[in-house]
Amino acid sequence: MSPPLADEPVESADEEAEPLTEDEYAEYLDALGPAWEVIEDHHLEATYDFDDFADALTFTNEVGELAEEEWHHPDIHLSWGEVGIEMWSHDIGGLHESDFVMAARMDRLYDGGGD
């Protein structure tokens, strides 16, 4: 049995990597929580809901710490009671396995499992 996606390493795409196709990313997407969707075969998007601004800010900071640890940075949109995330591998201009690993780790943070 393979480990959960959130336990996989975050590995940067090498210079010759191509963005994942729909067939290639489908299994990774299925492993994520329901908040995530792939937009135009280019990036992942999710919106996480919170009871207030403080909780949303706390989550935003946790995602920021994770991004710094892994050196893989999402676009984060913070508003009252909501955090939006956009994730893709900028160096290949599309999706890579590492984007899905990061998304799974964000799901884990949101569910209170830490990382």
C-alpha positions in Angstrom: 0.0 0.0 0.0 1.4 3.4 -1.0 1.7 6.2 1.6 -0.9 9.0 1.5 -0.1 11.7 -1.0 0.6 14.2 1.8 3.5 11.9 3.0 5.2 11.9 -0.4 8.3 14.2 -0.9 7.9 17.5 -2.7 10.3 17.3 -5.6 10.8 20.1 -8.0 10.2 19.5 -11.7 13.4 19.1 -13.6 14.2 21.3 -16.6 12.9 18.8 -19.0 9.7 18.0 -17.2 6.4 18.6 -19.0 3.2 19.6 -17.2 0.9 16.7 -16.3 -1.9 15.8 -18.6 -5.4 15.1 -17.4 -4.8 11.4 -17.6 -1.6 11.8 -15.5 -3.1 14.0 -12.8 -6.5 12.3 -12.4 -5.3 9.9 -9.7 -3.6 12.7 -7.8 -6.8 14.8 -7.9 -8.8 11.9 -6.6 -6.5 11.7 -3.6 -7.2 15.3 -2.6 -10.1 16.7 -0.6 -13.2 18.0 -2.2 -12.1 21.6 -2.1 -9.6 21.1 -5.0 -10.2 21.3 -8.7 -8.0 21.6 -11.7 -8.5 24.7 -13.8 -7.9 24.6 -17.6 -5.4 21.8 -17.1 -3.0 24.4 -15.7 -3.4 24.9 -12.0 -5.1 23.7 -8.8 -7.6 25.8 -7.0 -9.3 25.4 -3.6 -11.2 27.5 -1.2 -11.2 26.7 2.5 -13.9 28.1 4.8 -13.4 29.4 8.4 -15.5 30.8 11.1 -13.7 34.2 11.2 -10.8 36.2 9.9 -8.4 35.1 12.7 -8.8 31.4 11.8 -8.3 32.1 8.1 -5.2 34.1 8.9 -3.8 31.3 11.1 -4.3 28.8 8.3 -2.7 31.3 5.8 0.4 31.5 8.0 0.6 27.7 8.3 0.4 27.3 4.5 3.1 30.0 4.3 5.4 28.1 6.7 4.8 24.9 4.7 5.6 26.7 1.4 8.8 28.1 2.8 9.9 24.6 4.2 9.3 23.0 0.8 10.2 26.0 -1.3 7.0 25.5 -3.3 4.8 28.6 -3.1 1.1 28.9 -3.9 -0.8 32.0 -4.6 -2.9 32.7 -1.4 -6.0 34.9 -1.3 -7.1 35.8 2.3 -10.5 37.2 3.1 -12.9 37.2 6.1 -13.6 33.5 6.8 -12.1 32.2 3.6 -8.7 31.3 2.1 -8.3 30.7 -1.6 -5.3 28.8 -2.9 -3.9 28.5 -6.5 -1.1 26.1 -7.0 1.0 25.1 -10.0 4.7 24.7 -10.9 5.7 28.0 -12.4 8.9 26.6 -13.9 7.0 24.2 -16.2 3.9 26.4 -16.6 1.5 23.7 -15.3 0.9 20.9 -12.9 3.5 18.6 -11.4 3.1 15.9 -8.8 4.6 18.2 -6.2 1.6 20.5 -6.6 -0.7 17.7 -5.6 1.5 16.7 -2.7 1.4 20.3 -1.4 -2.4 20.4 -1.9 -2.7 17.2 0.2 -0.5 18.8 2.9 -2.8 21.8 2.9 -5.8 19.6 3.3 -4.0 18.0 6.3 -3.4 21.4 7.8 -7.0 22.3 7.3 -8.2 19.1 8.9 -6.1 19.8 11.9 -3.6 17.0 11.3 -0.6 19.3 11.1 2.4 18.5 8.9 
